[in-house]
Structures are given as C-alpha cells and as structure tokens.
Amino acid sequence: MALFTIPVLVVYYRHHGLSMQDVMLLQAIFAVTMVVIEVPSGYFSDVLGRRKTMIIGTILALCGWACYVVAASFSEFLIAEAFLGVGMSFMSGTDSAMLYDSLLELGHTEQSLKEEGAQMSYANFSEAGASVIGGALAAVSLHLPFYVQAVWMLVPIVASVMLIEPSLHRRAGHKAGWQEMKEILSRVFLHDTHIRSLIITSSVLSATTLTMVWLIQPYWTYVGIPVALFGVLWASGNALVGVVSIRAHIVADRISTNSMLAILIVAVSLSCIIAGLWPSMITAGLLAVMYISRGLLNPIVNNDLNKRVTSGQRATVLSLRQLGMRFIFLIMAPFIGYMGDLTSIPTAVVITGSLSAFLWLSSALFKGLFKRLR
C-alpha cells in the first residue's frame, strides 16, 4: 500500500488527455476485471493456499505499475489497470483470511479485530508516507512517482514469498469444484441474512468512498487547493484512516456492526451533499468522513465475516464483499464521471452522496420485502 502515484494519479491521467469520464470509465473497467476475477481468486486462495495467492497477486501488481511507466493513452492505461485488477483480486480477502487463520492456529482469535485494525492501520500509514514522497517526486516530474512505484513493487513480492502458510488450516488434498462454490453462494445470498446484509450495506458504503477517491483531487482543484499540497492532504487522509482503524476494536465493543454501518452511510451521504452544494476549502474538510468510514468499515466488517465462516470458505466470502463493492462502483462510476464533465465536479459529488443514500434505503426496503416473502 505504499502507493507513491495515487496523490497525482488523476492529474497524470488528465496530463495524458483523459477526460473525467475517461478516468471513471477506466476505473469502471478495473472494477469489471475485479468483478470477474474476485470470487474465483478467493476460492483459489481457499483451495490452493494463501501464500501462493499473495505471491501471484504481487507479481501481477508489479506488471501493472510497470505498464504505467510506459502508458500514454487510454488503451495503454487500460492494459495496466487490467494487470492491477487481477493482482488486487488475488490479494483482496486473502490477506485478511491469512491473518485470521494465523491467529486461529496460534489460538488468539480474540485479538482478531485488533490485529485486523492494525493491519489496515499500517497499510494506511504506509500509503500516507508514500503520498508525501509521491507528491514531492511529482513536483520534480509527474512521471517520477510511477518509476519509483514500479521498482518499489519488488518489496511486497519478497514479503509475500516470506509468508508462512497457516499449516493447520490448509485444505490439503481437498478437491475444488463448482458445487462447493454454489453452496457458498447459496449460503451468502439465500440463507444467512446477517452475512448478506453485511455484504450489501458495506458494498454500498465502500463503492461510495471509492468513487470519492477519484473525485477528491478534481474537487480540491475546483476549490483552489494547490497541487503541491495534494500529497500532504492525501497523506493526512490516510493517516486518519490508520489512526481510526487501529482503534476500531473500541468502537466495535460499544456499537453493533449494523448500527455503525447505518451511521456511516448517513454521515458519508450528508458530507458529500453539503460539500457539493457549498464547495469551498472549509466544506472540503467534511470529506474527512470518507477516511473515518474507511478506517472503521474494513476491519470491523471483515472481522465479523471471519467469525461466521470456516477457514475453507473465508477468502471466498471476503471476496464476495469486494465483488459487491466493485459491481456497484461499476454502475456508479461512468455515470458520475459523465455528470462531472457535463455539469461540474461539485454536482458530481452531490450526486454521489444522493446515490449512496438511495442505494442504502433501497437495500433496506429489499431486505424487508425479502423477509416477508420468505
């Protein structure tokens, strides 16, 4: 997660002639890649092992950033995003599943939420530090962060090779099959209402914050924040995620997961609507809610899901949550990008907040209707 390129990525796209619609379309295609690969990669992790899956994911991520170094057009960026999409699919869910299985083998699952929060916290502190460096590198040359990123990706490959597979929870000799995949999907979408509710609500919230990741840089530009400060602002946001996630276990002790998700949906939606209706440097501060949401959401929801499934299904179920988020983003992103080009970035921010609230309310109504039909 030391992503030197992220603070200036949208600026980099625009430098190569891409419109906001192109940017969102590119990220939607990235989402399509993850939608297609997400669940099979999670199942791959459950059947063939966490360590192998992480190694493959990090190698593909290296290929993606290497492509970015030479990319200069939409089609070339698309190839880079395809590599990154598959690589991220292999890593997402596997990291959390491996952490929980390791704690299970060591007999310390009571620490799972705290460790999940710590894992996300360190990742975001890493991204924060890289953001400051990336912003400084971009001041020298907009291309420089991408060269550094490609070389840096050798580090997680080495780290993934050094990982130790949780041996007590391997599925040695287990024969994979579509029937088992069908059973997992049936449990999630038809039988286990709590898991289904967690996946749907967290997917809506994650898709909203992901959409704002691609709007926040042009929003900063719109309200007059200098590009030189983007790295520091991005770093501050990720540091906030890190601080919140390392304390997420305290929040989880005081409030239920469903209540927390409802509060976050309302807060995120309102902050987007207010920041979009009255754009300024002051209201831009409201978007810090996005970072607080990310800090609480992933460790708490992942931990809740980890407790409810077996080791042999863990990465698959966690991947389903990522699939839901990417699928919603796939629908939202091109439309939001089009509206940003047609109207203005603040209007696109308002629409993002409104869509988030609408999707959440719709899912709540659907859940109620589904209970009555059953």
C-alpha positions in Angstrom: 0.0 0.0 0.0 3.0 2.3 -0.4 1.4 4.0 -3.4 3.5 6.9 -4.5 1.3 7.5 -7.5 -2.1 7.9 -6.0 -2.0 11.6 -5.0 -1.3 12.6 -8.6 -3.0 9.8 -10.5 -6.0 11.8 -11.7 -3.7 14.7 -12.6 -1.5 12.2 -14.5 -4.5 10.9 -16.5 -5.5 14.5 -17.3 -1.9 15.3 -18.4 -2.3 12.5 -21.0 -5.5 13.9 -22.3 -8.1 11.8 -20.5 -11.4 13.4 -19.5 -13.2 12.8 -16.2 -15.5 10.4 -18.0 -12.4 8.6 -19.3 -11.0 8.4 -15.8 -14.2 6.9 -14.4 -14.6 4.6 -17.3 -11.1 3.4 -16.8 -11.8 2.7 -13.1 -15.1 1.0 -14.1 -13.2 -1.4 -16.4 -10.8 -2.0 -13.5 -13.9 -2.8 -11.5 -15.2 -5.2 -14.2 -11.9 -7.1 -14.0 -12.2 -7.4 -10.3 -15.9 -8.5 -10.6 -14.9 -11.3 -13.0 -11.8 -12.4 -11.0 -12.7 -11.6 -7.4 -14.6 -14.7 -6.3 -12.6 -17.2 -8.3 -9.4 -15.7 -6.8 -10.8 -16.0 -3.3 -11.8 -19.6 -4.0 -8.3 -20.2 -5.4 -6.9 -18.8 -2.1 -9.1 -21.2 -0.1 -8.2 -24.2 -2.1 -4.5 -23.8 -3.1 -3.3 -21.6 -0.3 -2.9 -18.0 0.9 0.8 -17.7 0.3 0.7 -18.8 -3.4 -2.2 -16.5 -4.0 -0.4 -13.5 -2.4 2.8 -14.2 -4.5 0.8 -14.3 -7.7 -1.1 -11.1 -6.8 2.0 -9.1 -6.0 3.7 -10.2 -9.2 0.7 -9.1 -11.3 0.7 -5.7 -9.4 4.3 -5.2 -10.4 3.4 -5.9 -14.0 0.6 -3.3 -13.8 2.8 -0.5 -12.4 5.5 -1.3 -15.0 2.9 -0.8 -17.7 2.0 2.6 -16.2 5.6 3.7 -16.7 5.3 3.5 -20.5 1.5 4.2 -20.8 0.4 7.3 -22.6 -3.1 6.6 -23.9 -6.4 5.3 -22.7 -5.8 1.8 -24.2 -2.4 1.6 -22.6 -3.7 2.7 -19.2 -6.4 0.0 -19.7 -3.8 -2.8 -20.0 -2.0 -1.5 -16.9 -5.4 -1.4 -15.0 -6.2 -5.0 -16.1 -2.9 -6.3 -14.6 -3.6 -4.3 -11.4 -7.2 -5.5 -11.3 -6.3 -9.2 -11.4 -3.4 -8.7 -9.0 -5.6 -6.8 -6.5 -8.3 -9.5 -6.8 -5.8 -12.2 -5.8 -4.7 -10.2 -2.7 -8.0 -8.8 -1.5 -9.6 -11.1 1.0 -6.5 -13.4 1.1 -4.6 -11.0 3.4 -7.5 -10.8 5.9 -8.2 -14.6 5.7 -4.5 -15.4 6.2 -4.3 -13.1 9.2 -7.4 -14.7 10.8 -6.2 -18.3 10.0 -2.8 -17.5 11.5 -4.4 -16.3 14.7 -6.7 -19.3 14.7 -3.6 -21.6 14.5 -1.9 -19.7 17.3 -5.1 -19.7 19.5 -5.5 -16.0 19.6 -8.7 -15.3 17.7 -9.9 -13.0 20.4 -7.3 -10.5 19.1 -8.6 -10.8 15.5 -10.4 -7.4 15.3 -7.5 -5.6 17.0 -5.0 -7.2 14.6 -7.2 -6.6 11.5 -7.4 -2.9 12.5 -3.6 -2.9 13.0 -3.0 -4.4 9.6 -5.2 -1.8 7.9 -3.6 0.9 10.1 -0.1 0.1 9.0 -1.2 -0.1 5.4 -2.6 3.4 5.5 0.3 4.8 7.4 2.4 3.3 4.6 0.2 4.9 2.0 0.3 8.2 3.9 4.1 8.3 3.9 4.3 7.3 0.2 1.8 10.1 -0.6 4.1 12.7 0.8 7.1 11.3 -1.1 5.0 10.9 -4.2 3.8 14.5 -4.1 7.4 15.7 -3.8 8.5 13.4 -6.6 5.7 14.8 -8.8 7.0 18.3 -8.2 10.2 17.3 -9.9 8.5 15.3 -12.6 5.0 14.0 -13.0 6.4 10.7 -14.3 8.9 10.1 -11.5 6.4 8.6 -8.9 5.5 5.9 -11.5 9.1 4.9 -12.0 9.6 4.7 -8.2 6.3 2.7 -7.8 7.3 0.1 -10.4 10.7 -0.5 -8.6 9.1 -0.5 -5.1 6.7 -3.3 -6.1 9.6 -5.7 -5.8 9.4 -5.3 -2.0 5.9 -6.9 -1.5 6.9 -9.7 -3.8 9.8 -10.6 -1.5 7.5 -10.1 1.6 4.8 -12.5 0.1 7.5 -15.1 -0.5 8.5 -14.9 3.1 4.9 -15.5 4.4 4.2 -18.7 6.3 1.1 -20.7 5.3 -1.2 -21.4 8.4 -0.5 -25.2 8.2 -3.2 -26.4 10.5 -5.9 -24.9 8.3 -4.7 -25.9 4.8 -7.1 -27.8 2.7 -4.5 -30.4 1.7 -5.9 -32.9 -0.8 -9.2 -31.1 -1.0 -10.8 -31.3 -4.4 -12.2 -28.0 -5.6 -15.4 -27.8 -7.6 -18.2 -25.6 -8.8 -20.6 -27.4 -6.5 -18.8 -26.2 -3.4 -18.7 -22.7 -4.9 -22.5 -22.9 -5.5 -23.0 -23.9 -1.8 -21.0 -20.9 -0.6 -23.0 -18.5 -2.8 -26.3 -20.1 -1.7 -25.4 -19.6 1.9 -24.5 -16.0 1.4 -27.3 -14.9 -0.8 -30.2 -17.2 0.3 -29.8 -18.5 3.8 -27.5 -16.3 6.0 -29.3 -13.0 6.3 -26.7 -11.4 8.5 -23.8 -12.1 6.1 -25.9 -10.9 3.2 -26.8 -7.7 5.0 -23.2 -7.0 5.9 -22.0 -7.6 2.3 -24.7 -5.4 0.7 -24.5 -2.4 3.1 -20.7 -2.4 3.3 -20.6 -2.7 -0.5 -22.7 0.4 -0.9 -20.6 2.4 1.5 -17.3 1.2 0.1 -18.4 2.0 -3.5 -19.3 5.5 -2.4 -15.9 6.2 -0.7 -14.1 4.6 -3.7 -16.0 6.9 -6.1 -14.9 9.9 -3.9 -11.3 8.8 -4.2 -11.5 9.7 -7.9 -13.4 12.9 -7.3 -11.5 14.3 -4.4 -8.5 15.5 -6.4 -10.5 17.4 -9.0 -12.6 18.7 -6.1 -9.5 20.1 -4.4 -8.6 21.7 -7.7 -12.0 23.2 -8.0 -11.9 24.9 -4.6 -8.4 26.3 -5.2 -6.2 24.0 -3.3 -2.7 24.0 -4.9 -1.5 20.7 -6.5 1.7 20.9 -4.4 -0.5 20.2 -1.3 -2.2 17.1 -2.7 0.5 14.7 -1.4 0.2 16.2 2.1 -3.6 16.1 2.1 -3.7 12.6 0.8 -1.2 11.5 3.4 -3.2 13.2 6.1 -6.3 11.4 5.0 -4.6 8.0 5.0 -3.0 8.7 8.4 -6.6 9.4 9.7 -7.7 6.0 8.3 -4.7 4.4 10.1 -5.5 6.1 13.5 -9.2 5.2 13.2 -8.7 1.6 12.2 -6.2 0.8 14.9 -8.9 1.9 17.4 -11.7 0.2 15.5 -12.0 -2.6 18.1 -13.0 0.0 20.8 -15.9 1.2 18.5 -17.0 -2.4 17.9 -17.2 -3.0 21.6 -19.7 -0.1 22.0 -21.9 -0.4 19.0 -23.2 -3.2 16.8 -21.9 -3.5 13.2 -25.3 -2.8 11.6 -25.8 0.4 13.6 -22.3 1.5 12.8 -22.9 0.9 9.1 -26.1 2.9 9.2 -24.4 5.9 10.9 -21.6 5.8 8.4 -23.9 5.7 5.4 -25.8 8.8 6.7 -22.6 10.7 7.6 -20.9 10.0 4.2 -24.0 10.8 2.2 -24.6 14.1 4.0 -21.0 15.2 3.9 -21.0 14.6 0.1 -24.2 16.6 -0.4 -23.1 19.5 1.8 -19.6 19.7 0.3 -21.0 19.5 -3.2 -23.7 22.2 -2.7 -21.4 24.6 -1.0 -17.9 23.9 -2.4 -15.1 25.6 -0.5 -11.9 24.8 1.3 -13.9 24.7 4.5 -16.6 22.2 3.3 -13.8 20.2 1.8 -12.9 19.3 5.4 -16.2 17.4 5.6 -14.8 14.8 3.2 -12.7 13.6 6.1 -15.7 11.5 6.9 -14.7 9.3 4.0 -11.4 8.4 5.7 -13.1 7.8 9.0 -15.6 5.5 7.3 -12.7 3.5 5.6 -10.9 3.2 8.9 -13.9 1.6 10.7 -15.5 -0.3 7.9 -12.9 -2.8 6.7 -11.5 -4.1 10.0 -15.0 -4.4 11.7 -16.9 -5.9 8.8 -14.0 -8.3 7.8 -13.7 -9.5 11.4 -17.4 -10.0 11.6 -17.4 -12.1 8.4 -14.3 -14.1 9.5 -16.1 -15.2 12.7 -19.0 -16.5 10.8 -17.3 -18.7 8.2 -14.9 -21.6 8.2 -11.3 -21.4 7.0 -12.1 -23.3 3.8 -14.6 -20.6 2.8 -13.1 -17.5 4.4 -11.4 -15.8 1.4 -14.3 -16.6 -0.9 -16.8 -14.9 1.3 -14.5 -11.9 1.9 -14.1 -11.7 -1.9 -17.8 -11.6 -2.3 -17.9 -8.4 -0.3 -15.2 -6.9 -2.6 -17.2 -8.1 -5.7 -20.3 -6.3 -4.4 -18.4 -3.1 -3.9 -16.8 -3.3 -7.4 -20.1 -4.1 -9.0 -21.9 -1.1 -7.5 -18.9 1.1 -8.4 -19.0 -0.3 -11.9 -22.6 1.1 -12.2 -21.9 4.4 -10.4 -18.5 5.5 -11.8 -19.2 6.1 -15.5 -22.4 8.0 -14.7 -20.7 10.1 -12.1 -17.8 10.8 -14.4 -20.2 11.8 -17.2 -22.1 14.1 -14.9 -18.8 15.7 -13.7 -17.9 16.5 -17.3 -21.4 17.6 -18.2 -22.0 19.8 -15.2 -19.3 20.3 -12.6 -17.3 18.3 -10.0 -19.3 19.6 -7.0 -22.5 18.5 -8.8 -20.9 15.0 -9.3 -20.1 15.0 -5.5 -23.7 15.8 -4.7 -25.0 13.0 -7.0 -22.5 10.6 -5.4 -23.9 11.3 -1.9 -27.5 11.1 -3.1 -26.9 7.8 -4.9 -25.3 6.3 -1.7 -28.4 7.2 0.4 -30.7 5.9 -2.3 -28.9 2.6 -2.7 -28.8 2.0 1.1 -32.5 2.8 1.5 -33.3 0.6 -1.5 -31.3 -2.3 0.0 -33.1 -1.9 3.4 -36.5 -2.0 1.7 -35.5 -5.0 -0.3 -34.3 -6.8 2.8 -37.7 -6.1 4.4 -39.6 -7.4 1.4 -37.4 -10.5 1.2 -38.2 -11.3 4.8 -41.9 -11.0 4.1 -41.7 -13.2 1.0 -39.9 -15.9 3.0 
